[in-house]
């Protein structure tokens, strides 16, 4: 059993990073999955922990039954995360979703963790925010890198993740609601760093799903980011553009952008669809190439940036 004691700081893994912001729909889950997959592809034992009620399943775990399930109760749909925190037991990830990549999937049961934490806070105090860190600690030595996809739904869940990690990386879109959403992650970052996780660092921020040529607009957004997260916040140069069709198709197939791009040479054509030999789902848009290239560049910049921060 894990120690349920109060707010004794737990030093997070050196290579642990949260992708979080105060608003959904800014590419957070997509980037977290791609970053974890890129880490695993580079030969690092990697754990992705999805503390989010949304079941995006970018890796095809549920839809295509990828990975090896742990023995015992199901961990799908966030059940594994809920059970580990409820029972004060170590995390039981799904193994080898990709070579070197294990995953604790999110889903609807993650939402139940909020109520559990509220009840325990009444009896145990602020230390309950370390519940995820306590569940991670026994298995953390098995991994070279831990990647968190943080829920934007609840402050308590956001704090739970921040208490277990060393770095925070904040994605945003260019619209005002997305920029305003960063105010919440900034508040929770300061709260967690001050009270339970002094090792937590602001690694930086980046713009996602925007036109790379809109430099004047980007300069204005960057000013807003630094006004919200701090004047010294590093902003990554790479911007992954918005290409709805290839991004949607890749997610439906449970493939990373690079994996989907590898299907391009064998793709059906529009003529095949018109002739009835294929469906539109069999056509791989050639725009996936630039999307995959930009995602690779973003991941490399994140690796380089966190390495410099360390």
N, C-alpha and C positions, 0 to 999 in steps of 0.2 A: 504494500500500500504506500501511496505517496504521502509525504508529510503535509498536512493541511495547515501548518502553522502560519502565522501572520507574515507581514510584509518584510521578510528577510530577503534582500536582493539575491537573485540567481543570475550569475554571469551568463549571458547568452553565448551561443556558438560564435566564434570569430567571423565565420562566413555565413551570416544570417541576415536576410534582407526582407523588408516588408514593402509591398507595393500597395499603397493606401492613399485614399483621399476621401473627402467628405461627401462625394456624390457618385452615383453609379453612372454607367454609360460613357466612361472616359477611356476605355481600353485597359483598365486595370487587370482584369482577369486574363485577358488575352496576352498581355505582356508578361504577367507572372508565369503563365503556362509556358510561353515561348522561352523565357529566361531560364526556367528550370530545365526545360528540354535541351537548351543550348549548353547549359552547365554539364548535364549528363553526357551529351554528345562529345564534349571536350574531355571526357574520361573521369569526371568528378562524381563520386557517389553523392546523389542529390535527393533531397526530400522536399516535396511541394505540399504545403498545408493550406487547404482552401477553407478559410473561416468566413464563409459567405453563404447566405441562404439561397442564392441563385445557383441553379445546376447547369452552368454553361457547358461543362464537359468538353472543353477544347481538345482534350487528349483521347476522347472516345472510350473512356473507362466503362461507362454504363451502357452506352448504345452498342458498342462493339465488344464488350466483355474483355477489355484489355487488362493485362496484369494478373498477378496471382493473388487471390483473396486470402487474408489470414484465416486461420481456423477459428471457429467460434461464431458468435453473433455477427450479423452483417455490419459492415462499416460504410455501406453506400448511403447516399442522401444525407450525409452529415451524422449518421447514427454513431459511427465510430468516434467522432470527435465528442459528441454528447456523452457517450458511455465513458470515455476516458476521464472527462472532467467530473461527471457525476459519481463515478466509482473510485476516483482518485487512483487510476491505474495508468501505466504507460500507453502511449499511442500505438495503434496496431495498423500500420499503413498497408496499402496494396502494393505488392512488390513488382518490380520490373515492368512498369507500365510502358516504359522504354528501357533499353539497356542503361543501367546505372541510375534509373529514376524510379523512386517510390513516391506514392501519393496518398495523402489523407484527403478524401473527397469531401466537398461541401454539399449543401442541400438543405431541405426544409427543416431537418432536426437541429441545425445550427441555431435557428431562431429560438429554440427552447432553452439554449444555454443562457440567454439573457435573463429569463425568469429564475433559473437556478442560481445564477450569480447574485441576483437581487435578494433572494431568500438567505443565502449564505452570508451576505454582507451584514445582515442584521445580527448574526451570531458571531461572525469571525472577523468582521472589519474589512479594511481595504486590502488585506492580504489575498483575498479571493482573486484579485486581478492577476495573480501569479499562477493561476490554475493551469493554464496552457504551458507555461514555462516548466512547471513541475511535471506535467505529463510528457513533455519533450525530453527533459533532462536525461532519463535513463537510456534513451536510444540515440541521443544527439552524437555521441562519439562514433557512431556507425557511419556518419555522413561528413563529407567535405564541405557541403553547402546546404543551407536550409532556406527555402523561399516561401514566403507567406503571401497569400492573396487575402487582403483584409476587407472585411465587410463594411460597406458604407451605411448599413441599416441602423446600427445602434452604437452609441458611445461606448457602452460596456464591452462590446465585442471588439471594437477598435482598440480600446485600452488593453484588452486581453492579449492581442497580437503584439502590440508595441512593447508590452512587458516581457515578451519572449525573444525579442530580436535585437540586433546590434545596429542595423541601418534602416532608415526610412527613405524610400524613393517615391516621389509624388508625381503621378501623371495628371494631366489636365487637358481639356479641350480649350478652345479659344473663347467660348461663349461666357457671358458674365456669371451665369448660374454655376458653371463648373469652377470658375475662379473663386466665387464666393464659397463654394463647397470646401475649399482648402482651409477656410477659417476653422472648421471643426477639427480637421486633422492636426492643425497647428496647435489648437488648444489642448487636444488629447496628448500630443507629443510632449508639450511642456509639463503637463500634469504627471504623466508616467515617468518622464526623465527625472523630475524633481522628487517624486515620492517612492518609486519602486525600482526603476531601472536606470541608474546613473550612467550605464554604458551606452545607452541609446544615442545615436548620432543622426543628424539630418544629412543624408548623402546627397540630396539634390532633387531636382524636378525636371520634367520634360513635357513637351507639347506633343499630343497624339491626335491623329486623324485630322490633320490640317494641310492646307496647300503650302508646300515648301517654298513657293516664290512670294508669299505674302509677307515680306520682310518687315514692312512698316507696321502691320497689325501685330506681328510677332513681337516686335520691340515693345509695343504697348502692353501686350500680355505678360512679357517678362518683367516689366515694371510692376504689374499687379502681383505677380508671383512673389517677387522679393518684398513687396509691401506687406504681403500676408505671411510669408514663411520666414522672413528675415532678410535684411539687406545683404548678408553674406551668402545667401543660398546659391549654390552652383546650379546652373541650368545647362542641360545637355544640348549638344548641337544637333543631333539627329532628330528628325521629325518623320514619323511614319505616316504617310499620307492616307487619306480616306478612300478606299476602294471597296465598295459594299459587296459587289458580286463575288470576287475571289475570296474575300474574308468570310462571307456567309457560307460559301460552298465548302471551304476548308473546314470550318467548324462543324458543318453537318456531316462531314466524312470523318471527323475526329482526327484531323491531320494538322500538323504545324504548317505554316506557310511554305517552308522549304520542302517539306514532304509532299505537299500538294503540287508544288512546282515541278517535282520530279516526274509527275504524271503527264506533263505537257507533251512530250514526244509521242505518247500513245493516245492522246486525246481524240475524241470524236470531233467532227466538224459540223458546222451549221448545215452543210449539204447532207450529212448523214442524218441529222434530225429531220430535215425536210423530206428525206426519202424514207423515213420510218425505221431506219437502221439503228437509231440511238435516240436518247432523250436529252433534253437540255442539261440535265444533271451530269451527263457524260462528257460535256464540253468543258475543258479547262481553259478559262480566260487567260490570254497571254499577259494580262496585267498582274498576274500572280508573281511574275518574275521580279518586277520592280518592288512589289510589296514584300517579298521574301528578302530581297537585297537590303531594303531599309530596315527590316526587323533584325537582320543579322548585324547591321551596323549599330543599331541601338543597343543590342545585347553586348556587343564588344565594348561600346562606350561605357555601359554600366559596369562591366567587369573591370575595365581600366580605372574607372572613377572610384569604385569602392576599394580597389587595390591601393590607389594613391591615398585615400582617406585612412586606410589602415596603417 
